[in-house]
Amino acid sequence: MRDEETGSWWQQVSGEAINGPLKGQRLRPVFHDEITFRLWKREQPLGRVLRPDEAVAQANRYVPANWEEKMLKVPVTTSHAQDQSLSPRALVAGISINGGSRAFPYEALTQQGLILDDIGGVPIFILLGEDKKSVRAFERTVDGRKLEFFIKSGGPEWRLVYAETGSEWDFTGKAVAGKLSGKQLQKVFVLNDYWFDWKTYNPKTTVYDLGKL
């Protein structure tokens, strides 16, 4: 990214200026997650949608709908030796917390739906939404207790269940039924990225492999 005021160039992932007058400065990250519009609209019924810029659209400068498909054919070139644990453009959900980092391949998330883990000594879980596209992660502790969850199947709505109390949780990390109703889990930032890019910014990352670390 390039800012118009100083002409400095910034890395998209780290938010660090790597060239120009502001080199070495770092932008403050803002928590966000990437979910489908349908899911977001359900959670934020009064949410507003940014209208496309007509000038940008007329200049055909917006990313095409098949951008990811086209990028799969683009050769990967980096200044680092490529880690062959996964194919370079394998899609991963990356989590970095408390000094530890792990990449969760989308293939594993699709197969398991919910993965309980510990990263950097922090108990977390990462899960795939009912749309099979949206991914979120949370710390799985409440009042100092580490919780074990499973996905409830067969009901009218998607739910997580805490086995010990039977409390039910929705995709926002909030308990909506049971003894712990009203409790809110702490969100954990997830970066959806290509494997080669995640590895570049997290050189000591590990890879989750279908239940085996």
N, C-alpha and C positions, 0 to 999 in steps of 0.2 A: 504494500500500500504506500502511496505517496501523498503527503499532505501539501495543500496548495500554499500555505502560509510560508513555509521554510524550504520546501522541496526535499525534505528528509524522507527516506525510505524506511518502512516499518515491516517487520515480520508479522504475518497474519496470526500465527499460532502463539508466539510468545509476547507479542505486543511491544517488542524492543526495536528502537531505531538503530539500524545497522549501517546507515550511511547518511551524510548530510550534517547540517548544523546541530541537530538534536541527537546525534549518534550517542548511544549509551543510555539514553532516557528510556523509560519503560512505562507503557500505559497501564492504568489500573484496570484489572479484569472485572467484568460485570457478569454475574451468574446468569446463565441461560440454559435452556435445553432445546433440543430439536425434536419436535413431534409433528404428527400429521395435522393438517388444518382441521379436520373433522374432530379430532380429540381436543385440540386447543379450543375450538369454538364451543364444545360441550362444557369445558371447564370455565371458559370466559365468554358467556353468552353476550355480554355487552362489549366485547373486545372489538377494536377497530382494525381495519386492514389498510396498509399503506398502498395508496393508488400508484400505479406505474407512472413514471415520468414519460410524458408523450414524446419529448425530444429524444430521449434515450431509446424508446421503442422504435421510433421512426428511423433512427440511425442503426437499428438492428444490433444494439450493443448489450442487450440482455442475454444471459446465459440460455442456450436452447434447452428444450425439455429433455433432449437425449444427451445432455452434457456428460453424464457419468458413463454412458455407453461409449461415447467417443473417446473419453479419457482412458478407457481400458486398453485402447490401441496405441496410446502414446508411450514411447520408450521412457523408462525411468532413469534419470541421470542424477546422481548425488555426489557430493564431495567425500562421502563416507562409504566404506565397504558395505555392501548390502547384506543384511541378515536374511538367511534363507529359511528361517523358521516358518515363514509364510510367504506367499507370493507378494511381490512389491505392492500391488494395488488391491490386495485383500482388504476388505472393509473391516475395521475393528472399532470397538467402543473402548476408549482408553480412559483409565482412571489413575490419577496421581494424587496421593494423599499421605501426609505425615512422612515424607521422604521415600515412600515406596511407590512403584507404578506397575500397572499390569494392563495388558491388551487382551480384550475379550473378542475373539473373532465372531462376526455375526452368525456364522454357521453354528457355533456353539450355542449362542443365544437363541437361535431359531429352534434348535433341537431341545434345549432344556427349559427355555422360557424364564426361569428364575435360577440364579446362581448365588449361593451364599459363599462368602469369602472373607478373608482378613488381609488388608493391605496396610503396610506400615504399622502393624499392630492395632489397626482400627477395624472392628467387625463391620462389614458392609454387605449389602446385596445389590445386585444389578438385575434388572428384569426387562422383559419385552412386553409391551402393551398388547391389548387384545387385538389391535390392528396389525400386529406382527411387523411393525415398522418402528414405532416409537420406543425409545430406550431411556430409562431413568435408573438412578442409583441412590441409595440412602444408607446412612449409618443404622445398623440394626440393634440399637440400644435404647432402652427406655428406663429412666430412673436408675441408671447404672447397671441394668441387667441386659445381657446379650440374648436376643430373641432368635428363635428358629421359625422360619416361615415355610409355607407351601402354598401353591396356587389352588384355589377352590374351583372345582370343575362342576359343570352341570347346572349352575344357577343362572338366573336371568341376567345378572351383571357380573363383570369381572371382579374378583376379589382375591386378596391375599389373606391367609389365616395364620394366626399365631397358635401353634399347636397346644401350648400349655393351658391357655385360657379360652381358646376358641374365638378370640376377638378377630374381627374382620377389618381389613384395611383396603383403601382404594388406591388408585394409581398416583395420587398426589402424596401418598405417604401418611395419610390421616386415618386413624381408627374410626370407623363409622358404626360399629356395632360391637357389643360385648363389654367385658369388664374394663378394658382399656379405652373405651370410646372417648373420642376427643383428643387423644394423644397425637402428637405430630412428630414424625421422624425427621431427622436432620438430612437435608438433601446433600448429595455428593455430586460434584460437577463431572459430567461425562463428555469427552470429546470424540465425536464421530470422525474418523480419519482413515486415510490409507495407511497400511502397515509401514511402508518405507518412511513416511512423514512422521508418524508417531515415534518410530525408532530413532529418527534423527534428533528429535527434541527430548527423548527419554532414553538415552543410550543404555541404561541399566535396567530397562523394563523386562519383565517376564511375560510369558504368554500363557493364558489359560487354555488348557487342552481337554475339553469335555470331561471335566471333573478331576483331572489330574494336573497338579501344579508341577 
